[in-house]
């Protein structure tokens, strides 16, 4: 298993891992675990840790709190500044600790971060505590504040024999807010394992936390297919988890060099590139919905107010649409539209006014209203006309041959000669045929025949006289 320290040190020969250990030496550390005082267990586990570090490219420091005076929230001491590890000296310092005071762990972590900031390198704090903060600081907020100030550090937290869930949450929040890990231990063996440089707490096997999103909308993932490529050699893995451990997967085949990792789940996919070895503890890979290119096929010229057919290719979502707009206009200024509804071809109605327009495909998933394709289209004037084939008398059936767009929903009506859209007397739809039949007015007089579209706009009218 490649450790955090090895990964950080191997990226550049002159880089050394920057570490700061913060130990709780408050009065509660005289409490017992496995029949022994907690402070004794800490001395042993810490000793094994620094023995390992002494042989590695590590600069480590030590801060202790609560070991000198009772009831003093300022009892925080820098035992060793970050530097090459002197295991013997550090173990001697910890052996002399006499727990007695309070638990100002928030301020101790803040002090550790400030010390590490002086190195101007990414650094790690390891905090061991057996309880909650007993001074004024809020460890959870301390983590947030340090992240916001740009201190480049990660705090890992070991909770030793902590029983109260509220106290655990406080420590876990500190770790979470700095991108670190929290581990709960209740025995000497668990404490030794947590302090080991091969532990889950300190391991830096590059783990890829994968979050699949669609226009910032989180979705659940189930099966993921991973493909990693290195020097044109590819390897695949299928998992039921969004977390991938590269070292566990690839083992000794994970060698130094450039890699591309691709992940796919259903219609979602994403890729990242990275250089191995890596110094950071995790990488993220975002999956987004794969959207096929959009394409529109339509006649160059269509007739005003008439129906015309459009062939299309695209995503085909339930909220996607095809629309007619003035040249360069956005979707919300459309002059006519229809939803794609997963079928092609579609039928649209051309604008009533002749001129130059555009036909657009709108990818509208999650309210994006993004125009993915534009095609120019010319609208030519429509031809209109009425020919009355029967005698025009009051109350009789008229037979009318018509000329017009003939779109679905168009209709023909008779009404007084006023050019109003809402004063028609009798109507019939052009879809009934050509010619159509229409009942004449009941009273003799001056009237007109009108051609309406489906919005009841008068597109054409012709005066007629209704005889007695």
Residue pairs with C-beta under 8 A, 6 or more apart in sequence:
1 198
1 203
1 205
1 247
2 203
2 204
2 205
2 247
2 277
3 197
3 198
3 202
3 203
3 204
4 17
4 124
4 197
4 202
4 203
4 204
4 281
5 17
5 19
5 53
5 56
5 57
5 58
5 197
5 202
5 204
6 56
6 204
6 277
7 204
7 206
7 277
7 278
7 279
8 15
8 16
8 17
8 122
8 204
8 279
9 15
9 16
9 17
9 56
9 57
9 58
10 277
11 277
11 278
11 279
15 57
15 121
15 279
16 57
16 58
16 59
17 56
17 57
17 58
17 59
17 124
18 59
18 82
18 116
18 119
18 121
18 122
18 123
18 124
19 53
19 58
19 59
19 60
19 61
19 82
19 123
19 124
19 125
19 126
20 60
20 61
20 62
20 63
20 82
20 112
20 113
20 115
20 116
20 123
20 124
20 125
20 126
21 46
21 49
21 60
21 61
21 62
21 63
21 125
21 126
21 128
22 63
22 64
22 65
22 105
22 108
22 109
22 112
22 125
22 126
22 127
22 128
23 42
23 46
23 62
23 63
23 64
23 65
23 94
23 97
23 128
24 65
24 66
24 103
24 105
24 127
24 128
24 129
24 130
24 131
24 160
25 39
25 64
25 65
25 66
25 67
25 97
25 98
25 99
25 100
25 101
26 65
26 66
26 67
26 99
26 100
26 101
26 102
26 103
26 130
26 131
26 134
27 66
27 70
27 99
27 100
27 101
27 102
28 38
28 99
28 103
28 130
28 131
29 37
29 38
29 39
29 42
29 66
29 99
29 130
30 37
30 38
30 39
30 99
31 37
31 38
31 130
31 161
32 38
33 41
33 160
33 161
33 186
33 187
33 188
33 191
34 41
34 187
34 188
36 188
38 130
38 160
38 161
39 97
39 99
41 160
41 188
41 191
42 94
42 128
42 160
42 191
43 91
43 94
43 95
43 97
44 188
44 192
45 188
45 191
45 192
45 194
45 195
46 90
46 91
46 94
46 195
47 87
47 91
47 94
48 192
48 195
48 196
49 195
49 196
49 197
50 60
50 85
50 87
50 90
50 91
51 87
52 196
52 197
53 60
53 85
53 87
53 197
54 85
54 86
54 87
56 197
58 84
58 85
59 82
59 83
59 84
59 85
59 119
60 80
60 82
60 83
60 85
60 90
61 78
61 79
61 80
61 81
61 82
61 83
61 112
61 115
61 116
62 78
62 79
62 80
62 90
62 93
62 94
63 76
63 77
63 78
63 79
63 108
63 111
63 112
63 115
64 76
64 77
64 79
64 93
64 94
64 97
65 75
65 76
65 77
65 101
65 103
65 104
65 105
65 107
65 108
66 75
66 99
66 100
66 101
66 102
66 103
66 104
67 75
67 77
67 97
67 98
67 99
67 100
67 101
68 75
68 77
68 100
68 101
69 75
69 100
69 101
70 100
70 101
70 102
71 101
71 102
72 101
72 102
73 102
73 104
73 107
73 134
73 135
73 136
74 104
75 101
75 102
75 104
76 104
76 107
76 108
76 111
78 111
78 115
79 90
79 93
80 86
80 89
80 90
80 93
81 115
82 115
82 116
82 119
82 123
102 134
102 135
103 129
103 131
103 132
103 133
103 134
103 135
104 133
104 134
104 135
104 137
105 127
105 129
105 133
105 137
105 139
106 133
106 135
106 137
106 138
106 139
106 141
106 142
106 174
107 135
107 137
107 142
108 127
109 125
109 127
109 139
109 142
109 143
109 146
109 155
109 174
110 137
110 142
110 145
110 146
112 125
112 127
112 153
113 123
113 125
113 146
113 151
113 153
113 155
114 151
116 123
116 125
116 151
116 153
117 123
117 151
117 152
117 153
121 152
122 152
122 153
122 154
122 279
122 280
123 152
123 153
123 154
124 153
124 154
124 155
124 156
124 180
125 153
125 154
125 155
125 156
125 178
125 180
126 155
126 156
126 158
126 195
126 201
126 202
127 155
127 156
127 157
127 158
127 171
127 174
128 157
128 158
128 160
129 157
129 158
129 159
129 160
129 162
129 171
130 159
130 160
130 161
130 162
131 162
131 167
132 164
132 166
132 167
132 170
132 171
133 139
133 170
139 170
139 171
139 173
139 174
140 170
140 173
140 174
140 177
142 174
143 155
143 173
143 174
143 175
143 176
143 177
143 178
144 177
146 153
146 178
147 177
147 178
153 178
154 178
154 179
154 180
154 281
155 174
155 175
155 178
155 180
156 175
156 180
156 181
156 182
156 183
156 201
156 202
157 171
157 172
157 174
157 175
157 180
157 181
157 182
157 183
158 183
158 185
158 191
158 194
158 195
158 201
159 167
159 168
159 171
159 172
159 182
159 183
159 184
159 185
160 185
160 191
161 185
161 186
162 168
162 171
162 184
168 182
168 184
171 182
172 182
174 180
175 181
175 182
176 182
179 281
179 282
181 200
181 201
183 194
183 199
183 200
183 201
185 191
185 193
185 194
193 199
194 201
196 202
204 278
204 279
204 280
204 281
205 245
205 246
205 247
205 248
206 245
206 246
206 247
206 274
206 276
206 278
206 280
206 281
206 282
206 283
207 243
207 244
207 245
207 246
207 281
207 282
207 283
208 243
208 244
208 246
208 261
208 272
208 282
208 283
208 284
208 285
209 242
209 243
209 282
209 283
209 284
210 221
210 224
210 242
210 243
210 244
210 263
210 270
210 284
210 285
210 286
210 287
211 218
211 242
211 284
211 286
211 287
212 218
212 219
212 221
212 242
212 265
212 268
212 270
212 286
212 287
212 288
213 219
213 286
213 287
213 288
214 268
214 288
214 289
214 365
214 366
215 288
215 365
215 366
215 368
217 366
219 268
221 242
221 265
221 268
221 287
222 240
222 265
223 238
223 239
223 240
223 265
224 238
224 239
224 240
224 241
224 242
224 244
224 263
224 264
224 265
225 236
225 237
225 238
225 263
225 264
225 265
226 236
226 237
226 238
226 239
226 244
226 249
226 261
226 262
226 263
227 234
227 235
227 236
227 261
227 262
227 263
227 264
228 234
228 235
228 237
228 246
228 250
228 259
228 260
228 261
228 262
229 259
229 260
229 261
229 262
230 255
230 257
230 258
230 259
230 260
231 257
235 250
235 253
237 244
237 249
246 254
246 276
247 254
254 276
255 276
256 276
256 277
257 275
257 276
258 273
258 274
258 275
259 273
259 274
259 275
259 276
260 271
260 272
260 273
261 271
261 272
261 273
261 274
261 285
262 269
262 270
262 271
263 269
263 270
263 271
263 285
263 287
264 287
265 287
267 289
267 290
268 287
268 288
268 289
268 290
269 287
269 288
269 290
270 285
270 286
270 287
270 288
271 285
272 283
272 284
272 285
274 283
289 365
291 314
291 315
291 363
291 372
292 313
292 314
292 315
293 313
293 314
293 372
293 373
294 312
294 313
294 314
294 315
294 361
294 363
294 372
294 373
295 312
295 313
295 314
295 361
295 373
296 310
296 311
296 312
296 322
296 359
296 360
296 361
296 373
296 375
297 310
297 311
297 312
297 375
298 308
298 309
298 310
298 311
298 359
298 375
298 377
299 308
299 309
299 377
300 376
300 377
300 378
301 377
301 378
301 379
301 380
302 308
302 350
302 377
302 378
302 379
302 380
303 350
303 379
303 380
303 381
303 382
303 383
303 405
304 350
304 351
304 352
304 353
304 354
304 379
304 380
304 381
304 382
304 405
305 349
305 350
305 351
305 352
305 382
305 404
305 405
305 407
305 410
305 453
305 459
306 349
306 350
306 382
306 405
306 406
306 407
307 347
307 348
307 349
307 350
307 405
307 406
307 407
307 408
308 347
308 348
308 349
308 350
309 345
309 346
309 347
310 322
310 344
310 345
310 346
310 347
310 348
310 359
311 344
311 345
312 322
312 340
312 344
312 345
312 346
312 361
313 344
314 320
314 340
314 361
314 363
314 372
314 373
315 363
315 365
315 372
316 340
316 342
317 340
317 363
317 364
317 365
318 339
318 341
318 342
319 339
319 364
319 365
319 367
320 339
320 340
320 361
320 362
320 363
320 364
320 365
321 331
321 337
321 338
321 339
321 340
321 361
321 362
321 364
322 337
322 338
322 340
322 346
322 348
322 359
322 360
322 361
322 362
323 331
323 334
323 335
323 336
323 337
323 338
323 348
323 359
323 360
323 362
324 334
324 335
324 336
324 337
324 348
324 350
324 351
324 357
324 358
324 359
324 360
324 377
325 331
325 333
325 334
325 335
325 357
325 358
325 360
326 333
326 335
326 357
326 358
327 356
327 357
327 358
327 376
328 358
329 358
330 369
330 371
331 337
331 360
331 362
331 364
331 369
331 371
332 369
334 360
335 351
335 357
336 348
336 349
336 350
336 351
337 348
337 362
338 346
338 347
338 348
340 346
340 361
347 408
348 359
349 407
349 453
349 454
350 379
350 405
351 357
351 379
352 453
352 457
352 459
353 379
354 379
354 380
354 381
355 378
355 379
356 376
356 377
356 378
356 379
357 376
357 377
357 378
357 379
358 374
358 375
358 376
358 377
359 374
359 375
359 376
359 377
360 371
360 373
360 374
360 375
361 371
361 372
361 373
362 369
362 370
362 371
362 372
363 370
363 371
363 372
364 370
382 404
382 405
382 459
383 403
383 404
384 403
384 404
384 451
384 459
384 460
385 402
385 403
385 404
385 460
385 462
386 400
386 401
386 402
386 403
386 412
386 449
386 451
386 460
386 462
387 400
387 401
387 402
388 398
388 399
388 400
388 449
388 464
389 399
389 400
389 401
389 435
390 396
390 397
390 398
390 399
391 467
392 398
392 440
392 464
392 465
392 466
392 467
393 440
393 466
393 467
393 468
394 440
394 441
394 442
394 443
394 444
394 466
394 467
394 468
395 439
395 440
395 441
395 442
396 439
396 440
397 437
397 438
397 439
397 440
398 414
398 437
398 438
398 439
398 440
399 435
399 436
399 437
400 412
400 435
400 436
400 437
400 438
400 449
401 434
401 435
402 412
402 430
402 434
402 435
402 436
402 451
404 410
404 430
404 451
404 459
404 460
405 453
405 459
406 430
406 431
406 434
407 453
407 454
408 431
408 454
409 429
409 453
409 454
410 429
410 430
410 431
410 451
410 452
410 453
410 454
411 427
411 428
411 429
411 430
411 451
411 452
411 454
412 427
412 428
412 429
412 430
412 436
412 438
412 449
412 450
412 451
412 452
413 424
413 425
413 426
413 427
413 428
413 438
413 449
413 450
413 452
414 424
414 425
414 426
414 438
414 439
414 440
414 441
414 447
414 448
414 449
414 450
414 464
415 423
415 424
415 425
415 447
415 448
415 450
416 423
416 425
416 445
416 446
416 447
416 448
417 446
417 447
417 448
417 463
419 448
419 458
419 461
421 452
421 456
421 457
421 458
422 456
424 450
424 452
425 439
425 441
425 447
426 438
426 439
426 440
426 441
427 438
427 452
428 436
428 437
428 438
429 436
430 436
438 449
440 466
441 447
441 466
443 466
444 466
444 467
444 468
445 465
445 466
446 463
446 464
446 465
446 466
447 463
447 464
447 465
447 466
448 461
448 462
448 463
448 464
449 461
449 462
449 464
450 458
450 460
450 461
451 458
451 459
451 460
451 461
452 458
452 459
453 459
